Amino acid sequence: MAQTLPLKIDIYALWIFLGIVQALYLAYFFLSNKNTLANRYLGVLLISFAAALAEILLCYTNYMFRVIWLIDFAEPTNLLFAPLIYLYHRGFLSRPFRRSDLWHFAPFLIYLIYLSVTFYTQEFSEKYNAYISAYHDGVLSELPCNYSFPSIIYKIRDHINELMLLQMFIYTVAGFWALSNKAKAEKTDFWSNQNPNFVWCRRGQLYSVLAIVVFVVAKLIYDNDLGDHFIATYLTLIIYALSFTLTKQSAFFQQKPTKKYEKSSLTDEIQENTLEKLQTLMKTQKPFLDSGFSLPSLAKNLGVSQHHLSQILNESLGQSFFDFAAQYRIEEAKVLLKNSANAHLKIEEIAEMVGYNSKSAFNTAFKKITGKTPSEFKSS
């Protein structure tokens, strides 16, 4: 006969419940704001977090005894965490969607089908035993059960934590690799705070590393799934940190901004002369074609400080240095692509000729400025 335990409500249970509510609220916020693919990735990620937290809450509070058919209902969604974080960061940094990105969801779909066949459709006793072995092993007795499949079929479930950890590690490494390439393409230091979007994604990757640490520590200290409430606590912290960041950046809480260059020593005369020199230099010498083209080198050629040059670009042209360089490079690329004499050149070669070391960075900049990919522009 199945045994049960009384409900357990404590600070962890309350904290996890609040995390679920906040995750669903944020998911609605991001999914209803469909202006970017990255928002949709983040919305689905938050729903996955909410599902995982809900299952942990049911198990931790012993309420799972009353809804035993829900055991492991969210386990496949755990395989969405790492891919969605990775895809969100790439999308947030303007990497366009490709059909090949759908393969990132294959592990989730395969494991969902596997559980649907081997577990979700099985009898009460098998699900009861799964819950007991994970959360109350040695406390309650398992029920007699005629398992439908040989024990080897269940090996995947037995090692799902290890598979999830491996997936998290692979995607975290891939995420740092993508950010590193982005930094190289923009010719900035990986730890620079110049690009707010890059800083946001880099912070997210660091949270992923900490998530791996929390996951490993919880599994090493506690048997089976007994430490999952600590993992849930960390997930809830992430959710509330995201909420805090969004609130902090809300226009409602923004004070009237001060003038960015209020204390600058740049005079109107220097600004006008430098702007004239800049336009002449870009047309005659085309320094932007050099892959080493940077704000410091350009400022040196013009005989002004980096700070003053940045101010001139911002105030006179309304551009950052990277947007300024990209505009000239893409205009040059458009000429090369339309020149029939260059028909034999590959897109990668055109990208190198206008100063890009990365084809993906070139494609992203080109589409942002022209609304077309280089290939589409060439064939139009």
C-alpha positions as CSV (number, residue, x, y, z in Angstrom):
1,M,0.0,0.0,0.0
2,A,1.3,3.5,-0.9
3,Q,2.5,5.6,2.0
4,T,2.5,9.4,2.2
5,L,4.1,12.1,4.3
6,P,2.6,15.3,5.7
7,L,3.0,18.6,3.8
8,K,6.2,20.5,4.5
9,I,6.0,24.3,4.2
10,D,9.0,26.4,5.1
11,I,11.1,29.3,3.8
12,Y,12.5,27.3,0.9
13,A,9.0,26.3,-0.2
14,L,7.8,29.9,-0.1
15,W,10.9,31.2,-1.9
16,I,10.5,28.6,-4.7
17,F,6.8,29.5,-5.0
18,L,7.6,33.2,-5.4
19,G,10.1,32.2,-8.1
20,I,7.5,30.4,-10.1
21,V,5.1,33.3,-10.0
22,Q,7.8,35.8,-11.0
23,A,9.1,33.6,-13.8
24,L,5.6,33.3,-15.3
25,Y,5.1,37.0,-15.0
26,L,8.4,37.8,-16.8
27,A,7.7,35.1,-19.4
28,Y,4.4,36.8,-20.3
29,F,6.3,40.1,-20.5
30,F,8.9,38.8,-22.9
31,L,6.6,36.6,-25.1
32,S,4.1,39.4,-25.5
33,N,6.9,41.8,-26.6
34,K,7.7,40.0,-29.8
35,N,9.9,42.7,-31.3
36,T,13.0,40.4,-31.1
37,L,13.7,36.7,-31.4
38,A,15.9,37.0,-28.3
39,N,12.9,38.0,-26.2
40,R,11.0,34.9,-27.3
41,Y,14.0,32.7,-26.4
42,L,14.1,34.3,-22.9
43,G,10.3,33.9,-22.5
44,V,10.5,30.2,-23.2
45,L,13.5,29.9,-20.9
46,L,11.5,31.4,-18.1
47,I,8.6,29.1,-18.7
48,S,11.1,26.2,-18.5
49,F,12.4,27.6,-15.2
50,A,8.9,27.8,-13.9
51,A,8.1,24.2,-14.8
52,A,11.3,22.9,-13.2
53,L,10.7,25.0,-10.0
54,A,7.1,23.7,-9.9
55,E,8.2,20.1,-9.9
56,I,10.8,20.7,-7.3
57,L,8.2,22.5,-5.1
58,L,5.8,19.6,-5.4
59,C,8.5,17.1,-4.4
60,Y,10.0,19.2,-1.7
61,T,6.7,19.9,0.1
62,N,5.5,16.3,-0.3
63,Y,2.5,17.5,-2.3
64,M,3.7,15.2,-5.1
65,F,2.1,12.3,-3.1
66,R,-1.3,13.8,-4.1
67,V,-0.5,14.3,-7.8
68,I,1.9,11.4,-8.3
69,W,1.1,11.3,-12.0
70,L,3.0,14.6,-12.3
71,I,6.3,13.1,-11.2
72,D,9.1,14.1,-13.6
73,F,6.7,16.1,-15.8
74,A,9.3,18.9,-16.1
75,E,12.4,16.8,-16.4
76,P,12.7,17.2,-20.2
77,T,12.6,21.0,-19.9
78,N,15.8,20.9,-18.0
79,L,17.5,20.1,-21.4
80,L,16.2,23.4,-22.7
81,F,18.1,25.6,-20.2
82,A,21.5,25.6,-21.8
83,P,20.4,25.8,-25.4
84,L,18.0,28.7,-24.8
85,I,20.6,30.7,-22.8
86,Y,23.1,30.2,-25.6
87,L,20.5,31.1,-28.3
88,Y,19.3,34.1,-26.3
89,H,22.7,35.6,-26.0
90,R,23.4,35.1,-29.7
91,G,20.1,36.6,-30.7
92,F,20.6,39.5,-28.3
93,L,23.8,40.3,-30.0
94,S,22.0,40.5,-33.4
95,R,22.8,37.1,-34.7
96,P,20.0,36.2,-37.2
97,F,18.0,33.0,-36.8
98,R,18.9,30.0,-38.9
99,R,17.0,26.8,-39.5
100,S,20.0,24.9,-38.1
101,D,19.3,26.5,-34.7
102,L,16.4,24.1,-34.4
103,W,18.8,21.2,-33.8
104,H,19.6,22.7,-30.4
105,F,16.2,21.5,-29.3
106,A,16.7,17.9,-30.4
107,P,17.9,16.6,-26.9
108,F,14.7,18.0,-25.3
109,L,12.5,16.4,-28.0
110,I,14.3,13.1,-27.9
111,Y,14.1,12.9,-24.1
112,L,10.5,13.9,-24.1
113,I,9.6,11.1,-26.5
114,Y,11.7,8.7,-24.4
115,L,9.9,9.5,-21.2
116,S,6.5,9.5,-22.9
117,V,7.1,5.9,-24.0
118,T,9.0,4.5,-21.0
119,F,7.5,6.4,-18.1
120,Y,4.6,8.8,-18.5
121,T,2.2,6.1,-19.7
122,Q,3.2,3.6,-17.0
123,E,1.2,2.5,-14.0
124,F,0.9,4.3,-10.6
125,S,3.4,2.0,-8.8
126,E,6.2,2.8,-11.2
127,K,5.7,6.6,-10.8
128,Y,5.4,6.2,-7.0
129,N,8.6,4.3,-6.8
130,A,10.4,6.9,-8.9
131,Y,9.4,9.6,-6.5
132,I,10.3,7.6,-3.4
133,S,13.7,6.6,-4.7
134,A,14.5,10.2,-5.5
135,Y,13.2,12.0,-2.4
136,H,12.5,9.5,0.3
137,D,14.9,6.6,-0.3
138,G,15.2,4.6,2.9
139,V,12.3,6.4,4.6
140,L,9.4,4.9,2.7
141,S,9.1,1.5,1.0
142,E,8.6,1.1,-2.7
143,L,5.6,-0.7,-4.1
144,P,5.8,-4.0,-5.9
145,C,6.0,-3.2,-9.6
146,N,6.2,-5.1,-12.9
147,Y,8.3,-2.8,-15.0
148,S,7.4,-2.7,-18.7
149,F,11.0,-2.5,-20.0
150,P,14.3,-4.1,-19.3
151,S,16.5,-2.3,-16.8
152,I,18.9,-1.2,-19.5
153,I,16.2,1.0,-21.1
154,Y,16.1,3.1,-17.9
155,K,19.8,3.8,-17.9
156,I,19.2,7.2,-19.6
157,R,16.9,8.3,-16.8
158,D,19.5,7.0,-14.3
159,H,22.2,9.3,-15.8
160,I,20.1,12.3,-16.8
161,N,21.9,14.5,-14.3
162,E,25.2,13.7,-15.8
163,L,23.9,14.3,-19.3
164,M,22.4,17.6,-18.3
165,L,25.7,18.7,-16.6
166,L,27.6,17.8,-19.8
167,Q,25.2,19.8,-21.9
168,M,25.5,22.8,-19.6
169,F,29.3,22.6,-19.8
170,I,29.3,22.4,-23.6
171,Y,27.0,25.3,-24.1
172,T,28.7,27.4,-21.6
173,V,32.0,26.9,-23.4
174,A,30.3,27.6,-26.7
175,G,28.7,30.8,-25.2
176,F,32.1,32.1,-24.1
177,W,33.6,31.2,-27.5
178,A,30.8,33.2,-29.3
179,L,31.3,36.2,-27.0
180,S,35.1,36.0,-27.5
181,N,34.6,36.1,-31.3
182,K,32.2,39.0,-30.9
183,A,34.8,41.0,-29.0
184,K,37.4,40.2,-31.6
185,A,35.0,41.3,-34.4
186,E,34.4,44.6,-32.6
187,K,38.1,44.9,-31.7
188,T,37.4,45.3,-28.0
189,D,38.7,43.6,-24.9
190,F,36.5,40.7,-23.6
191,W,36.2,42.4,-20.2
192,S,35.5,45.8,-21.6
193,N,32.3,47.6,-20.5
194,Q,32.0,49.7,-23.7
195,N,29.1,47.7,-25.2
196,P,26.2,47.3,-22.8
197,N,24.6,44.4,-24.7
198,F,27.9,42.5,-24.6
199,V,28.2,43.2,-20.9
200,W,24.7,41.8,-20.3
201,C,25.5,38.6,-22.2
202,R,28.8,38.2,-20.5
203,R,27.2,38.5,-17.1
204,G,24.6,35.8,-18.2
205,Q,27.5,33.5,-19.1
206,L,29.1,34.0,-15.7
207,Y,25.7,33.1,-14.1
208,S,25.7,29.9,-16.2
209,V,29.1,29.0,-14.8
210,L,27.9,29.6,-11.2
211,A,24.8,27.4,-12.1
212,I,27.1,24.6,-13.0
213,V,28.9,25.0,-9.7
214,V,25.6,25.0,-7.7
215,F,24.4,22.0,-9.6
216,V,27.5,20.0,-9.0
217,V,27.8,20.9,-5.3
218,A,24.1,20.0,-4.6
219,K,24.4,16.6,-6.4
220,L,27.7,15.8,-4.6
221,I,26.4,16.7,-1.1
222,Y,22.9,15.2,-1.3
223,D,21.8,11.8,-2.5
224,N,19.5,11.6,-5.6
225,D,17.4,14.8,-5.8
226,L,17.4,15.8,-2.1
227,G,19.4,19.0,-2.9
228,D,17.2,20.2,-5.7
229,H,15.7,22.9,-3.5
230,F,19.1,24.6,-3.3
231,I,19.2,24.5,-7.1
232,A,15.7,26.0,-7.1
233,T,16.8,28.7,-4.7
234,Y,19.6,29.7,-7.1
235,L,17.2,29.7,-10.1
236,T,14.8,32.0,-8.2
237,L,17.7,34.3,-7.4
238,I,18.4,34.6,-11.1
239,I,14.8,35.3,-11.8
240,Y,14.6,38.1,-9.3
241,A,17.9,39.5,-10.4
242,L,16.4,39.7,-13.9
243,S,13.3,41.4,-12.5
244,F,15.5,43.9,-10.6
245,T,17.5,44.7,-13.6
246,L,14.4,45.3,-15.8
247,T,12.9,47.5,-13.1
248,K,16.1,49.5,-12.7
249,Q,16.3,50.1,-16.4
250,S,12.6,51.1,-16.7
251,A,12.1,54.7,-17.9
252,F,9.8,55.3,-15.0
253,F,12.7,55.1,-12.6
254,Q,15.2,57.0,-14.8
255,Q,16.2,60.4,-13.5
256,K,16.7,63.2,-16.0
257,P,20.0,62.4,-17.7
258,T,22.9,64.8,-17.3
259,K,24.8,65.9,-20.4
260,K,27.2,63.2,-21.3
261,Y,30.1,65.5,-22.2
262,E,29.3,68.3,-19.8
263,K,32.8,68.6,-18.5
264,S,34.5,68.1,-21.9
265,S,37.2,70.6,-22.9
266,L,36.4,70.1,-26.6
267,T,35.7,73.5,-28.3
268,D,33.4,74.1,-31.3
269,E,36.5,75.1,-33.4
270,I,38.4,71.9,-32.6
271,Q,35.2,69.8,-33.2
272,E,34.6,71.4,-36.6
273,N,38.3,71.1,-37.8
274,T,38.5,67.5,-36.6
275,L,35.3,66.6,-38.4
276,E,36.6,68.1,-41.6
277,K,39.9,66.2,-41.3
278,L,38.0,63.0,-40.4
279,Q,35.8,63.2,-43.6
280,T,38.8,63.9,-45.8
281,L,40.9,61.0,-44.2
282,M,38.1,58.5,-44.6
283,K,37.6,59.4,-48.3
284,T,41.2,59.6,-49.4
285,Q,43.1,57.1,-47.2
286,K,40.2,54.7,-46.3
287,P,41.8,53.5,-43.0
288,F,38.7,51.5,-42.2
289,L,39.8,48.9,-44.8
290,D,42.5,47.8,-42.3
291,S,41.2,45.1,-39.9
292,G,43.2,46.9,-37.2
293,F,41.2,50.1,-37.6
294,S,40.3,51.3,-34.1
295,L,39.3,54.4,-32.2
296,P,42.8,54.9,-30.7
297,S,44.6,54.7,-34.1
298,L,42.1,57.0,-35.8
299,A,42.4,59.6,-32.9
300,K,46.2,59.5,-33.3
301,N,45.9,60.1,-37.1
302,L,43.7,63.1,-36.4
303,G,45.8,64.5,-33.6
304,V,43.0,64.4,-31.0
305,S,42.3,62.4,-27.9
306,Q,40.1,59.3,-28.0
307,H,37.6,61.0,-25.7
308,H,37.3,64.0,-28.0
309,L,36.9,61.8,-31.1
310,S,34.3,59.7,-29.4
311,Q,32.4,63.0,-28.5
312,I,32.6,64.2,-32.0
313,L,31.2,61.0,-33.4
314,N,28.4,61.0,-30.9
315,E,27.4,64.6,-31.1
316,S,28.1,65.5,-34.7
317,L,27.3,62.2,-36.4
318,G,25.1,60.5,-33.8
319,Q,27.1,57.4,-34.0
320,S,29.4,55.2,-31.9
321,F,32.8,54.4,-33.4
322,F,31.7,50.9,-34.3
323,D,28.6,52.2,-36.2
324,F,30.7,54.8,-37.9
325,A,33.3,52.3,-39.1
326,A,30.6,49.8,-40.1
327,Q,28.9,52.5,-42.3
328,Y,32.0,53.2,-44.3
329,R,32.9,49.5,-44.6
330,I,29.5,48.5,-45.8
331,E,29.4,51.3,-48.3
332,E,32.7,50.1,-49.7
333,A,31.5,46.5,-49.7
334,K,28.4,47.5,-51.7
335,V,30.6,48.9,-54.4
336,L,32.7,45.8,-54.5
337,L,29.7,43.5,-54.6
338,K,28.1,45.3,-57.5
339,N,31.4,45.4,-59.5
340,S,31.2,42.7,-62.1
341,A,35.0,42.4,-62.0
342,N,34.6,41.0,-58.5
343,A,32.0,38.3,-59.4
344,H,34.6,35.6,-58.7
345,L,35.2,36.7,-55.1
346,K,33.5,35.0,-52.2
347,I,31.6,36.9,-49.5
348,E,34.4,36.0,-47.0
349,E,37.0,37.7,-49.3
350,I,34.8,40.8,-49.7
351,A,34.5,40.9,-45.9
352,E,38.3,40.8,-45.5
353,M,38.8,43.5,-48.1
354,V,36.7,45.9,-46.2
355,G,38.3,45.2,-42.8
356,Y,36.2,42.3,-41.3
357,N,38.0,39.3,-39.9
358,S,34.7,37.5,-39.3
359,K,32.1,36.6,-42.0
360,S,29.3,36.5,-39.4
361,A,30.2,40.0,-38.1
362,F,30.2,41.3,-41.7
363,N,26.8,39.7,-42.5
364,T,25.3,41.1,-39.3
365,A,26.6,44.6,-40.0
366,F,25.6,44.5,-43.7
367,K,22.0,43.4,-42.9
368,K,21.7,45.9,-40.1
369,I,22.6,48.8,-42.5
370,T,21.1,47.6,-45.8
371,G,18.3,45.3,-44.7
372,K,19.7,42.5,-46.9
373,T,22.5,39.9,-46.6
374,P,25.5,40.4,-48.8
375,S,24.4,37.5,-51.0
376,E,20.9,39.0,-51.4
377,F,22.4,42.4,-52.2
378,K,24.8,40.9,-54.7
379,S,22.0,39.0,-56.6
380,S,19.5,41.9,-56.5
